[in-house]
Amino acid sequence: MTFAEKLAWDDTVLPFQLDKSDIRGRVARLDGVLEGILRQHDYPPQVEALVAEMALLTALIGQAIDLRWKLQLQVQSNGPVRMITTDYYGPTAEGESARIRAYASYDAERLTDGAPFDQVGEGYFAIMLDQGKGTEPYKGITPLAGGSLRACAEAYFAQSEQLPTRFSLSFGRSTEVGGAEHWRAGGVMLQHMPPASPFATDGGSGEGGLLDASDILNNDEGENWNRANILLDTVEELELIGPSVPPTDLLVRLFHEEGPRVFDAQPVRFGCTCSEDRVRQSLSIYSASDIEKMTTDEGRVTADCQFCGAHYDLDPTTLGFEAQSGTGDGK
């Protein structure tokens, strides 16, 4: 695989379908996206790993949705890592990149030496879909379970959407010959097309009574699903993250008997939607006295974006619904 070919597959999500199994999927490779997300923060290693896993899940899930605006994945817990939030913004025009941003909130003093998911306590995994103006946002949640964020996402799709879903993920720091250490991630998502069998209504066989694929699929569907999962189990971590194995070669290696068919790859990049105008809009509901309480000793109102680290330094007299005309010096 040439260097140019490697770059062509970095930060992309490749959709595919297994025609013989009625299963669709995605292959994602993230490189610069993760660097863009993680270099904004000085996260401890356990938190970095959780954010990387969440970003990879977001890329795979976001590309699988007919998205007009924003998909958000969120973890809320009572553990040392209190919250992880990722946003996926679909491309606004054909050929444009989708954008991903992410951040985590955590108590550094409560972090342990355990595995990344050990830093997440009881709580929930949520997927929120906002298709923009004129639509009602959708939110679905499932309990944190299964020992990984990947397992939480699988449980969400089984429970909330009744769609058998499987993720195989690999992520971590990588050093290539002649290059600096940096984050890379790769993964495969499998999802059975909407099953022909009726929706399951009773408790499931998964952890805590959650639904599992076996509770949703009929015999023939279940056989196809199990066969595809057995094939995916043979994947190696280096095949997932690359860069030496193109996603197309990986699909042929794994699923050549299932008739894999690929579609156009979707580029993704790190991108934040914050701006001075958005900060001003968020403060427009406050009175002059409220704005005064937010003003620093230096006579400024400041705001920092948790996603990208952008710093906004504003004249308080130009903020709120009692603002003077103009935008001040906007340092």
N, C-alpha and C positions, 0 to 999 in steps of 0.2 A: 504494500500500500504506500503510495507516494505521499509526500508532505502536503501537496495540494489536495489530494483525496481526503487526507485526515481533516484538513481545515473545512472541507466541504460538508463533513458529517458532524463536526463539533457544533454544539448549540443548535441542534435540530431535533424534531420529533417526526418519525417516519410512520405513517399509518399503513396497516396491512390487514388482509383478511385471509382466513383459512377456509377456502371454499368447500372443502370436503367435511368440515366440522361445524359450520355455521358459527364460527368464532371470529371476532375482530380483535385487533390489537394495535399496539404502538411500541416503537423502539425509540428511546430517547438517549441522547448524548449531551451532557452539559459540561462546559469547560469555562468559558469566559463569563457565563451567567453566574456560576457559583462564585467566581472571583469577584464579580461586581457586587454580589450580595454580601459576602463575608468580609471583604476588605473594609467595609464601612464600620465594622465593629471589632472589638477585641474579645471575642467569645472564648470561654474555656473550651477545651477539646470536645467534651461531652455535648455542650450546647451547639458547637459547630456541626457536629455529626447529625444532631436532630434537625437543625435548620437545613442542612444539605439533603437529608432524606425527605423532608417536607417539600423542598423546592422541586426535587425530582418527581415526587408524586403529583405536584401541582402541574408540572409540564405535561405529564402523561395524561392526567385527567382533563386538563384544560383543552388539549387538542382534540379530545374525544367528544367534546360538547359543541353543538352549534351555537357559538357564543357571539353575541352582539356587543357585549360590554365587558363585564367583570365576573370572574370566578374567584372566590376566596375560600381557602382552607384554614381552619383554626383549631388549635388545641388549647383547652383551658383545664388547668389542674391545680390541686392543692399541694403539689410537690415542689421541689426546688426550682424547676422550670415551670413558671406560672402560666405562660402563654407563648404560643408560636403562631404567627400569622403570615400567610403568604397570599399574594394577589397575582392573578393571571389576567392580563388584558388582551383580548383577542385582537388580531390585526384589523386595522380600519380600512384597508384596501388590499386588493389582490397583490401578492408578491411582497407585502410588508411583513415585518417580524411581529410575533406576539411578544409581550413584555411580562417579565416576572420580577417581583420584589418581595422581600421577606424580612422579618425581624423577630427576635425572641426577648421575653422578659423573664428574669430569673433572680433568685436569691443566691449570691455567690457563697455565702457562709453555710448554706444548707447543701451544697453540692457534695456528692460522695465520689469515691473512687470506682464505683460500680459502672455497669454498662450505661450507654446513653439513655435507654428507655427507663432505667432505674431512677432517673432524675424526674420522671413524670409520675405523679401520684394518681389519686382518683380524680376523675373529671370526665370530659367528653371530647369527642372528635366531631367537628362540624364542617359541612360543606354549604356555602352560601352562594347563590346564583343571582346576579342582578343584570337584567337585560337592558337596563337604561330607562329613559323617560317613558312614561305611559305604561309601565309594567310593575307588577308586584314582586318584590324580591322573595326568593325561596330560600328556606333554611332547613336542613336536615341534620340530625345529630345522632350519634351512637356512643355508648360508653367506651372509655379507654380500656382496651382489652387485647390479649393476644401476644403481648411481649414486644411489640414494635409498632411504629406508625403505619408501616405497610399493612400489618394485620388489622389495624383499626380501619384503614380505608377499605379493605376487603369486607370487613364486617358491616361497614356503612352501606356498601352497594348491595350486599345480600339482604340486609334488614330494611333499608329505606327504599331501595329501587327494585329489589328482588331480581338482581342481575348478578349471576355468578361471576366473580372477578378475581384475578390473580395477578400479583406483582412479584417480579424477581428483580432485586435492586442491588447495585454495588456502588459504593462511593467512598472517597477518602483522599488523602494527599498523595500526589503522584509526582515522580521525578523522571523526566525523559532525558535521554542522552543530549548533553549540551544545553539543557534548559533548567530553569529554577523550579523548586518545589511549588506545586499549586494544586488546587482542588479539582478533581474530576469526578463525574458520576455518570452512570448509565443504568438503564433498566428496560424491562419488557413488561408490558401490561397486556393481559388476555382478558377478554370479556365475552361471555356467551351472549349471542343475540337474544332478544326477548323470548323466553321459553314459551312453547306451545301449551304446556301444562298450566292449570289454574294457579293463581297466586296462593301461596301457603298462608294459612290463617292461624295455625296453632304455634306453640313454642317450638324453637329450633333445637338442633343438636349441637350447636356451637357453645362456646364459653358463656355462662350466665344465661343460657336459653336463647342466645342469638341464632338467627338462621344461618345455615351453611348451604353450600351448593347442592349437597345431596338432598336437602329439604325442598329444593325448588325445581330441579330437573327431573324429567321422566327417564325411563331406562335407556332409551337410545341417546337422548341428549346427555345423560350422565356418562355413558360410555365414551362419547366423543370428547366430553370435557375432561374426563380422567386421562384419556390418551394424550391430549394436548398438554396436560399438566405434567405427565410423566416425561414427555419430550423436553419440556421446559426445565425440568429438574436436572437435565444433563448439562445445562449451560454453566460455563466457568466465569469467574469474576472478571478476568481480563477480557473475555469476549464481550461482557456487558459494557465495560467502560472504554474499551478500545485502548489506544487508537489504531491498533494494527489490523483489526477485523471490521470491515464495513458492515453496517446493519443489514444490508441486502445479503451478504455472504452468511451472516449469522442466521438469518431466517431460513435460507436454503439448508444450512447445516442442521438446524433444529427441526424444521417442519416440511422438508421436501416432499414427504408422502401425503401431506395435508393440502397440497396445492396452494402455497402462499402467493398472494397477489398484492403488490405494493402500489401505493398512491403517491402523490406529490408530497415531499417532505415540507414541514413547516419550520422556518427558522424562528428561533427565540433569542431574546436578549434581555439583559438586566435593564429595567427602566422604571423610573418613578414618575408619578403624576403630580408631585407637589409643586407649588409655585407661590410667588408672593400674592397673586390674586386670590388663590385658594385660602391662604392664611387670612387675608383681609376679609374674605367672605365668611370664614368661620367665626371671626370676631365681630361681625356686623350686627349680631344680636345683642351685644352688650352696650350698656349706657356709659357715659363719660366717667361716672363714679366707679363703675366696674373696671373700666380700662385703667383708671388711676391705680387701682389695687394691683394690677399686673405690671405696672411700670417700675423699672429698676431705679436704683439710686442715681444712675447716670441719665435718667430721663428717657429711657427707651423701653419699648416692648419687644422682647425677643422670643423666637420660636425655633425649635430644631426638629427636623423631620426624622422620625425614628427609623425610617426605611433607608434613606440615602445619606443622612447626616447633614443635609443642607441647613444653613443657618440664616435666619431672617431677623433683621434688625430694623425696627420700624418706629416712626414718629407717632406717639400715642394720640396726638391731636388729629390725626387722619384716620383713626380707627373707631369702630362702633357706629351705632345709628345716629349719634349726635356729632359725627366727625365733621371737621372743617373741610371745605372743598380742597381738592388736590390730594396728592399722595405723599407729600413731604419729600424729604431727601432720600428715603428708602435705602439707607446705608446697607 
